[in-house]
Amino acid sequence: LVVDDDAVIRAFIHETLSEMGYAVDVAENGLKALQKLECNTYDLIISDIQMPEMDGISLYRKVKEDFFGLEKKIMFITGNPPLEALLFFKENNINYLTKPFAISNLLNQMDYMFC
């Protein structure tokens, strides 16, 4: 599940991963992602941090609360992480990618998440 309010980023990740054989779904913010999580099962969530309606950190916390263990399968991408996000990443030992990123870095991070 790719969660990002930027339609270009969503489409880029969706198209790239789909071409590689991954089943990819998208959501434009954390609230839409939670709606999809109620009806579908995902192996990985790739989420932006700064989004309207529900940001990535709030999404992480809600997933951790409602979908046991799935929070360990959330990876973050962000353009310019605010200090709050950097502290959150450090406190929770979470890796993240900054935009723009090379697709190879995304794939490497995904491989790490699947281990």
N, C-alpha and C positions, 0 to 999 in steps of 0.2 A: 504494500500500500504506500503510495507516494502522496505526501501531504505538503502542499505548498500553495500559497496564494498567487504565486507568479505562474501564469498559464504557460509561458515559454519554458520555464524550468520543468513543470509537470510534463509537458509534451515531450521535451527532450529526454527526460529519464524514462518515460513510458515507452517511447519509440525505440530508444536504444536497448533497453532491457527486453522488450518484446521481441525485437529482432534476434536477440541472443537466446530466445526460448523461454524466458521467464513469463509467468502470468502476472500481469501488472494491473492494479486498480489505482484510481486517483481520487483525491479529495482536496478541496480548496482551502480548508482550515480544520482546526481540531474538532469542532462540533460536527462537521460533515464526516470526519474520520470516525468519530465515536458512533455515528449512525451506521456506518458501514461495518464497524466491528460488531455491532449487535446482530448482524445478519450473515456475516462472512467470517472465515478463518484466514489469518494471514501468517506467513512464516517470518515476515520482516516488515517493519514500518520505517520508511525514510521520511523524516519530517523536518521542515523548516522550523525556526524558532519564532520569528516575528511574523505573526499573521493576525488578521482581524477575527473577531468573535471568540476565538480560543487559540492561544499561542501554543508553541510546542512544549514548553515546560508544563503548562496546565494539562495538556494532552497526556504527557508522560505520567503525571501524578494520578490522573483519572484512570489511565490504563493500569497502573500499578495497583490501584485500589479495586478495580472491577474485573480485571483480566489477569489473574494470577500468573506470574512468570513472563508474560508477554513484554513487560517493560525492559527485559533483558535483550529483546529483539528490536529495540528502537534505536536507529542511528540518526544523527542530526546533521543537517546541512544549514549553513547560515552565511549571509553576506558580511555582516559586520556585527558580531555578537556583542550585546550590551554586557556590562560588568556582571549583572545578575546572572546572565547565562553562563559566563565564564566560571563564576563561583559555583553554580549548579553543576556544571560539567566536572569540575574538580572534586566537589563534595561527593558526587555519585560515581566517580571514576568512569566517566563517559567520554568516548572519543567522538570527534566531530570533524566535518570537512567544511572549509570555507569556500564560498562561491567567489569567483569561478573555480571549478575543480576539473581535473582531468578525469575522464571516464575510467581510466585505469585505477585511479585512486579510489573511486567509488566502488569498483569491483573488488579491489583489495580489501576495503573496509567490509564489504558484504561477505567476502570469504571469511574474514575474521569473525563476523557475527554468527556465521553458520557453524563455526567450530565448537 
